């Protein structure tokens, strides 16, 4: 039985910018390759991907966890067989900052209304 890979879409602003793509491009080569590896895992396993790679944040929102010298996170959500990458940030404290979550939730709301 072949597993159909999930479709990955990065959030695009009304101005045509893709903040997650910009975030990924800004990272060091080693971190960038880890991000790409984790996105491939996410594409392959979708909602079956769990810790340590992915974590549920609540309200339909998840985070892709990129561990290394720096803790990087990419927030995403599922809509049918599509995974929308909403927001990327560098995690500096134990708890995910509320402003990062608010931004991800805002973008998710925007996309679920389409």
C-alpha positions as CSV (number, residue, x, y, z in Angstrom):
1,X,0.0,0.0,0.0
2,X,1.5,3.3,-1.1
3,X,1.1,6.2,1.3
4,X,0.1,9.4,-0.4
5,X,2.3,12.2,0.8
6,X,0.7,15.2,2.3
7,X,0.7,18.5,0.4
8,X,2.8,21.2,2.1
9,X,1.8,24.9,1.5
10,X,3.5,27.9,3.1
11,X,1.4,30.7,4.2
12,X,1.4,33.7,1.9
13,X,0.5,37.3,2.9
14,X,-1.8,39.5,0.8
15,X,1.4,41.2,-0.4
16,X,2.6,37.8,-1.8
17,X,5.3,37.3,0.9
18,X,6.0,33.9,2.4
19,X,7.2,34.5,6.0
20,X,8.1,30.8,6.6
21,X,10.2,30.7,3.4
22,X,12.0,33.9,4.5
23,X,12.6,32.4,8.0
24,X,14.1,29.2,6.6
25,X,16.4,31.1,4.2
26,X,17.7,33.2,7.1
27,X,18.9,30.1,9.1
28,X,22.5,28.7,9.1
29,X,23.0,25.9,6.5
30,X,23.0,23.2,9.2
31,X,19.7,24.4,10.7
32,X,18.3,24.8,7.2
33,X,19.0,21.2,6.4
34,X,17.4,20.1,9.6
35,X,14.3,22.1,8.8
36,X,14.0,20.6,5.4
37,X,14.5,17.1,6.8
38,X,11.7,17.7,9.4
39,X,9.4,19.2,6.7
40,X,10.0,16.0,4.6
41,X,9.1,13.9,7.7
42,X,6.0,15.9,8.1
43,X,5.1,15.5,4.5
44,X,5.5,11.8,4.7
45,X,3.8,11.1,8.1
46,X,1.4,14.1,8.4
47,X,-0.7,13.9,11.5
48,X,1.0,10.7,12.6
49,X,4.3,12.6,13.2
50,X,4.8,13.1,16.9
51,X,7.5,13.9,19.4
52,X,10.3,14.8,19.2
53,X,9.6,16.2,15.7
54,X,6.1,17.6,16.2
55,X,3.9,18.7,19.0
56,X,0.3,19.7,19.3
57,X,-0.2,23.3,20.6
58,X,-3.9,23.2,20.9
59,X,-6.8,24.7,18.9
60,X,-5.8,22.7,15.8
61,X,-2.3,24.3,15.8
62,X,0.9,22.2,15.8
63,X,4.6,23.0,15.9
64,X,7.4,21.4,14.0
65,X,10.4,21.2,16.3
66,X,13.9,21.8,15.0
67,X,16.4,21.0,17.7
68,X,20.1,22.0,17.7
69,X,22.3,24.9,18.7
70,X,19.1,26.9,18.5
71,X,15.5,25.8,19.1
72,X,13.5,26.6,16.0
73,X,9.8,26.2,15.6
74,X,7.4,26.2,12.6
75,X,3.7,26.4,13.4
76,X,1.3,24.6,11.1
77,X,-2.2,23.1,10.8
78,X,-4.0,20.5,8.8
79,X,-6.8,21.0,6.3
80,X,-7.8,17.8,4.5
81,X,-4.6,16.4,3.0
82,X,-2.8,19.7,3.1
83,X,-0.4,21.0,5.8
84,X,-0.2,24.8,6.0
85,X,3.1,26.1,7.4
86,X,2.1,29.4,9.1
87,X,4.9,30.9,11.1
88,X,8.5,30.2,12.0
89,X,10.4,31.6,15.0
90,X,13.4,31.0,17.2
91,X,12.4,29.7,20.6
92,X,14.4,31.3,23.4
93,X,12.4,30.4,26.5
94,X,10.8,27.3,27.9
95,X,7.3,28.5,27.1
96,X,6.3,29.4,23.5
97,X,5.7,33.2,23.5
98,X,2.1,34.2,23.3
99,X,2.7,36.7,20.4
100,X,4.1,33.8,18.3
101,X,1.0,31.7,19.0
102,X,-1.3,34.6,18.3
103,X,0.3,35.3,14.9
104,X,0.0,31.6,14.0
105,X,-3.6,31.5,15.1
106,X,-4.4,34.6,13.2
107,X,-3.0,33.2,10.0
108,X,-4.8,29.9,10.6
109,X,-8.1,31.7,11.0
110,X,-7.4,33.6,7.8
111,X,-6.8,30.3,5.8
112,X,-9.8,28.4,7.3
113,X,-12.1,31.2,6.2
114,X,-11.1,30.7,2.5
